Amino acid sequence: MLFLHNISFGFPAGNPLFNSIQIIIPSHSKSALVGSNGMGKSTLLKLIANEIEPSEGTIHRQGDIFYVPQMVGNCNDLTVAECLRIDEKLKALQKITHGEVDEIYFEVLQDDWDIEERCQDALQYWKLDNVELHQKLETLSGGQKTKVFLAGIQINQPDIILLDEPTNHLDREGRNLLYDFIEKTTSTVVMVSHDRALLNVVDTIFELSNQGISTYGGNYEWYAEQKGIENQALQQDIHSKERALKKAKEKERETLERKQKLDARGKGKQEKSGVARIMMNTLRNSAEKNSSKLKSVHAEKINDISGDLRDLRSSVRNADQMKVNFNDSNLHSGKILISAAEINYAYGEENLWQENLTMEIRSGDRLSIKGLNGSGKTTLIKLLLGDLQSSVGKILRSDFQTIYIDQEYSLIDKQTTVYDFAQQFNDNALQESEVKTILSRFLFGKETWDKKCDVLSGGERLRLLLCGLSLSNKAPDMIILDEPTNNLDLQNVEILTNSIKDYHGTLLVISHDEIFLEEIGVSGEVFLE
């Protein structure tokens, strides 16, 4: 079991990330932490893993923990065995089997006599048959590194498993193995993930937001349904407050107009009746005080309603307002854009694919490129774009405009500012105020306009690219997305999905996210072996 009691955390010289978090996670349960980028999901997972200490509060942990981090680059200099913290056990076992009887080796081994067999079984399960325990992690691909840590779960057999975006670099086969493993394990599982198929395996969702943490008893589909109901209720509350605000302003206007008419009528009577000037001044001052008091009462009521309305509007999800208004491509549907005949790419003297590849891409196609980790999906994109030359075969390209959004969002110059990057897409010669209005619609407020792009998160860079496409006068004929949902929170995945749904040009996607591919209407695939 895990019990987080009044947990608060903040980085030095920064605002608190979260305050007074309370969570109870029962043994053998499967839970997920969700929320927008920057809310502190990964930080909370590190706190549970005892990688960092909370500013306040206590965490009670029952059982051994195994933590699979999102970023494993700092482990590159370690061997596989060192990463999994089994190197000392393996050395002790080797010493004992070679006749060493020093008691220290038995203490290190702790009767774990089948450690080598478990290692081999785990590596085999995760399709890492060719990976050696003494091999440096830097020699492995991103997907293989993740699988090494996942193999560590089976080797160490922990009571509590912590996973931070475990499917980011996994191919379809690796994801399916993970889904199956999580379903069958009896360990307590807590994960941070945007993979909706994986989130459907859990039984509890914890949503981290500015308001704290909310608990939803169910998987992702249940969570999404409940959020939909909440958002409908929120919209009704907003409309109700808007009506109340309008009514309050009308009431204020009517009351003040009536007061002014009564005051004017009273003043006329007083003048006709010959009231002394000093008394007239006294009566006028009294009337002004009454008017001021009346205005104050109405202003206070209007300010209260306006404040409630601002709070409600700030809670509204932003996905709907960030849809890109794509223009249609000028290319007629079905026009051949790229024709590749018997192509391959050689690394040294060895070709990348077992068989040469022949394919055709026509205007309006929505294709996914699939294959295992290391099968050359990104290489194929670069061949089709002309950034690489095929070692055999021929590629013919017609004239068309394309935008390639890769995993690093390298289309964005990191040294330019948010506003200057948006201006690069301003084909309509919009006024500065109009550009900034559209930036605000994509959640880039005035405090971000002069910010350098190198400090933006992955989700923010995606939103900036979508903002640029929304500013552009002409949609690209082809959009290419390379693992677009990696490192995006669920809201940004929804924003991307809604935008791509409305795009009517040619789409080429590398993604292992089957739900994303289905939702954007991919209708064909190229599978690489």
N, C-alpha and C positions, 0 to 999 in steps of 0.2 A: 504494500500500500504506500501511497504518497500523500502527504498532507502539507500543503503550503499555507502557513499562517501569517497573515498581515505582511506579505512580502512587498517591499519597496526597493526600487533600484534607480540610480541615476549615474551617468558618467561624470567624472571630475569636470568642473567648470561648465556643466551643462544642466538643462532642465531635467527634472525627474522623468524617467521613462514610464514608470507606472507606480501606483501607490496602493498599499493595503490590499494586495491580491490574496484571495482566499480560494483554495481549490482542494477538494478531496478526490483522489483517484483510487478506486478500489483495486485490490489485487485481481489479476487475470483480465482486467478490462482493457479496452482498446480505444484510445482517445486521440483527438487531433486538436492542435492550436491553429486557429485561422484568424485573419485580420489583415488590414492594409499594411503595405511596406512601411517600415519605420515604427510600427507599434510595439516592437520588442519581443516578437515570437521566438526568434533564435536566442535572444538574450535570456528569456525565461527558461528555455530548454537547457542552456548552459548552466543556469542557476540550479536546476534540478539535477544536472549531471555533476554538480559540485566543481565545475570548471572555474566559476567565479563566485564571489560571496555577495549576498544581498546587502543593501544599505541598512535595511531594517527587516525584522521578522525572522522566522525559523522555518526550516524544511525538514520534515521527518521522513526518512526513507527506510523501508523494510525490504532488505534483500540486496543482492549484487546488481550493479548497473553496468550496461554496455551502451556507449554513446557513439553514434555514427554521425560525424559532423558534416556540414554542407561543403565546407572548403577544406581540402586535404593537402593543399600545396605545401604547407609547412612540414609535411611528413615525407617529402620527396627524397630526403637524404637517408631515410630509414629503410631497413629491409621489411619485407612483408611480416616476418615473425616479430620484429620490433614494434611495428605499428599495432599489431594485435596483442602485444605485451605477453607473448608466450615464448620469447627467445630464451629467457633464463630457464624455463621449464624444459625446453628442448635440449639445452646444453646439459642440464642436470641429468636428464634421461640418458643422453649420449655417454656421459661420464660413468653412470652406473652400469650401463650395458657393456662398457669396456673394462669393468672390474673395479672401478673406483668405489670405495666404501665410506668415504667421508660423510659424516652425518648431515653436513650442510646441504648436500645434494638431495638427500631424502626430504629435508625440510622444504626445500624449494619446490620439489616435485609434488609434494603433498598427495602421494598415492595416485597421482593422475597418470596411470600407466598407459592409457590408451590415447594420450594426447596426439601422437603422430597419426593414428588411424582417423581420429576426429578431424584433424587438419585435412587429410586427403579426401575424406568424405565430403567435407564442407566445400573445398575448392572444386571438387567434381560437381557438386550440386549447382554451383554458380558458374559452371562452364569455364573454370580456370585451370583446366588440366595441365596446361603448358606453363603455368606460373609456379615458380619455386619459392620456398619459404625464405631462402637467403637472397632472393632477388630484390634490388632496390625499387622502391615505389616509382621513382622518376622514369623507369623504363616502361611503365604501363600507360595505357590510354585512360581518359577520364572515366569511361564506363568500367574498365577493369579495376581502377582504384576504388570506386564505390563498391564493386562486388567483393573486393578484398575485405572491406570493413563489414559488409553483410555476412561474409563467411565467418568473420570473427564472432558473430552472434552464436552460430551453431557450435563453434569451437569452445567458447567461454561459457555457454549455457547460463546466461544471467537470469535473474528474477525480473528485472526491469530493462526494457529496450527503449532507447531514445533515438529517434530518427529525424534528421534535419534535411528536408528536401531530398529524400533518397533516390527518387526516380529521375532527377535532373539529367544525368548522363547515361541512363540505362536505355538499351535498345528494347524492342518489343518483347523479345524472349526474356530479357532480364526483368522487365516489369511484370510479366506474367508469373515468373518464379517468385518475385517479391509478394505479389498479391496472394498467391497460394500459401506462401510461408506465413504471412501475417494472419490469414484466416485460420491456419492450423495451430499456431503457437499457443501455448498456455501461459506464456509470460505476460506481464503487464506491458503494454505498448503505449508510448506517447510520441506523437509525431508532429512535425511541421511540414505541410505539403500543400501544393496547389493542384496536385494530380487528383482529379475528381473520381477516377476509378478506384484509386487507393483510399480516398476519403469515404467511399461507400462501404469499405470494409470495417470501419470503426463503429462503436456503439454510442459515443459521446463526442460532441463538438464544443470546444471552448472558444468563444470569439473575444479576442482582445481588441479594445477600442479606447478612444479618449475617455469614455465613461467608465472604464474598468473592464471587468470580465463577465461575460454572460454564458450560461450553460444551456445547451440544447441536447436533450436526450434522444439521440438517433444518429443516423449516418448523414452524408452530405445531402442526399436527395431530401431527407426530412428537414434538414437545416435550411436548404434553399426554399422549400415550401413555406416554412415558418417565417423566413425573412420576407417572402413575398406578401404574406398576410400582414406582417408588421408594417411593411412599406405602404400597403393600401390604406391601413389605418392612419399612418402618418400623413399621407396625402389628404385624407379626409379631415384630419386635424388642421392641416395647413389651410385648406379651403374654408374651414369653419372660422379660423382666426382671421383670414383675409376678409371674410364677410363682416366679422365683428369689428375689425379695424375700419372698414369702410363706413359701417353704421355709426361708430364712435365719432368719426370725423364729421359725418353729416349732422349728428346730434350736436356736436360742438358748434358747427356753423349756424345751425338753426337757433340754438340757445343764445349765441352772441348777437345774431341779427335781431331776435326778439327783444333782448336786453337793450340794444342800441335804439330800437324804435320806442320802447317804453321810456328810456332816458330822454330822448329827444322830445317826446310828447310832454313829459314832466317838466322839462326845462321851459317849453313854450308856455305852459300854464303858469309857472312861477314868474316868468317875465311879465305876463299879462296882469297877474295879481299884484305886481309891484313889490316883490320880495326884495329886501335890502341886499346890496352887492356882497357884503361880508357873508350873509347867510347863503347867497347863491354859490359863493366859492366853497363854503363848507359842504353844501349839498353835492357840488360837482366832485369834490375830493372823495366824498363818501361813495358816489357812484363809480368813480374810477377804481376805488379799492375793491368794490364789489365785483366789477368787471374783471379785474386782475385775479381776484380769488376764484372767480368762475373759470377763467382761462386756465388757471393752475390746476384746478380739479380735473378738467377735461384733458389737459396736457399730460397729467400723471396717468390717467386711464389709457390714453393713446400710447404713451411710452411703454406701459406695462404690456399692452397687447403687441406692440411692435417688437419688444424684447422677446416675448414668447414665440412670435413668428420667426424671428431670426434664429432662435435656438432650434425650432422645428426644421427650418430650411437647411440648417447646417448638418442635420442628421440624415438628410435625403441622400440616397446613393447617387453617385455622379455618372454612372455608366450611360444613362439615357442622353445626357446633355453633351456627351463627347463623341457622338457618332459623326463620322466623316461624310460630308456631302459630296460624294464622288460624282464627277461628270462621266458620261460614257466614253469609252475609247472610240476613236474615229475608224478603227480597223473593222472591216466587215467580219462577221462571225464565220469561222471555218478557214480563214486564210492561214496558209502554212507560214509559221514564224521561224521555226528551227527544224531542220531535217538532219539527223545524224545517222550515218551508215557504217556499220561494222567498226565502231570506234573503241579504243582502249587507251589506257594510260600506263606507262611503264615507270616503275621505281627501280632504277638500275636496269637490270636485264629482265626483270620479272614483271609481267602485266598485272594490273590491279584486279581485273575481273577474269573469272574462269573462261567466260565466252565474250566475244566482242559484242558491243551493244548497238542495236538499231532502234531508233525511236523518232517520233514526229510530234511536234507541239504546234497546235493550231489555235488561232485566236478564239478566246472563249473557253478553252480547256481549263479545268480545275484538277490538277494532278498532284499526287503526293509521291515523294521519292522515299522509298523504304529500304531497309537493310540492317544487318547487325552492326554493332559498333566496329568501326574500322573498315567498313565495306566500300567506302569511297563516295559517300553521298555529296559531301561538300565539294569534293574533287570534280564530280560530274557537273555540278552547277558552274564551277569555274571554267570547265571545258565548253559548256553551252554558251557562256557569256564571252568566250574568247580570251579569258584571262590566262588560260593554260592551253597548250597545243597537244592534240591527241597524238599518240605514238603511231597509231595505225588508223585507217578509215578516214572519213571525210565529214565535215560539218558545214552545212549551208545555212546562212542566216539572212532573213529579210530585214528591212529597215523598220525598227520599232523602238519605242521608249520603254525602259524598264527601271524599276527601283528594286535593289537587292538589300533586304534588311537581314543582316547576319546576326549571330549570337551576341556580338560585342557592340552592335549598333555603330559600326565604324563609319557609316554615312555621316555621322555627326562629328564635326570638327570640335574636339574637346576644349580647344582654346578660345572658341567663339562664345559669345554670350547667348542666353536663351532668346532674347529679342532679335539679335542680329541673325541667328539661325532661322528664325521664323520668317524674317524679311527676305531670305534667299528664295522662299517659295511664293512671294507676293507678286505673282504674275498679273493680278488685277489692279495693281497700283493703288491698293487700299490706303486710306489715311492711317497715320500712326495710331490714332485712337481706335480705329476699327481693328487693326492688327492686335492691339493690346486687349481689346474686348474678346477676340477669339482665343488669345492666349489664356485669358481668365476662364473662359469656358472649359479649357482643358486643364484647369487647376493650377495655372501659372499666374499667381498674383503679382502685384507690383514689386513685392520684395524679392522676386526671383528674376525679373527681367534683365538685370545687369549681372546675374550669376553666371560664372563660367560653366560650360556643359560638362567639364570633367568631374564636377562634384555631384552630378545627378545620378540617381539610382537607375537600375535597369528599367523599372516601371516608369520613371519620369522620362527617360530617354525615349521609350516607346510612345508615351503620350505626346512628346515634342515632335516626333516624326509624324504621328497622326495629325497633329495640329498643322504641321507644314503641308501635308497632303490636302487638308481641308482648306488651306489658304490658296492652294495652287489653282490656276485657271483650267488646267487640263489634267485629267487622271492619266497615270502611266498606262501603257498598253499591257504591260506585264508587271506583276508584283511577285517577287521571290522572297519567301520567308524561310530562314534556316533556324530550326528549333526556337520558334518565336515565343513559346510559353515558358521557357526555362527562366527561372528567377523572377517570374511575375507573380504577384499575389492574385487571389481569385477575382478581385474587382478589375484589375488590369487585363486579366484573361478575358473577362466579360466585355470590356471595352474593345479589345482587339477583335473578338468574335463578332460583335455587333457591327463594327466598321467593315470587316471583310465580307460579311453577309451582303452588304449593299454595293459591293464592288462588282462591276459587270465585265471587267477585262479578263485577261489570262492570269491564272494563279498557279504557282509552283511552290509546293510546301515540303520541307523536311520536318517531320514531327513524329514523335512516338505517342503523342496524346490522341488516342482514338476518338475520345469524346469531342475534342476540338475539331478534328478532321471531319467528323460527322456533322457538327453544327455549322461549319462554314461551307458545307455542300461539296466536298471533294468527291469527284465521280470516277476517277481513274487512278492507277498507281503504276509506278516503275519500281520493280524490286531488284536490288543489286545483290549479286553473290560473288 
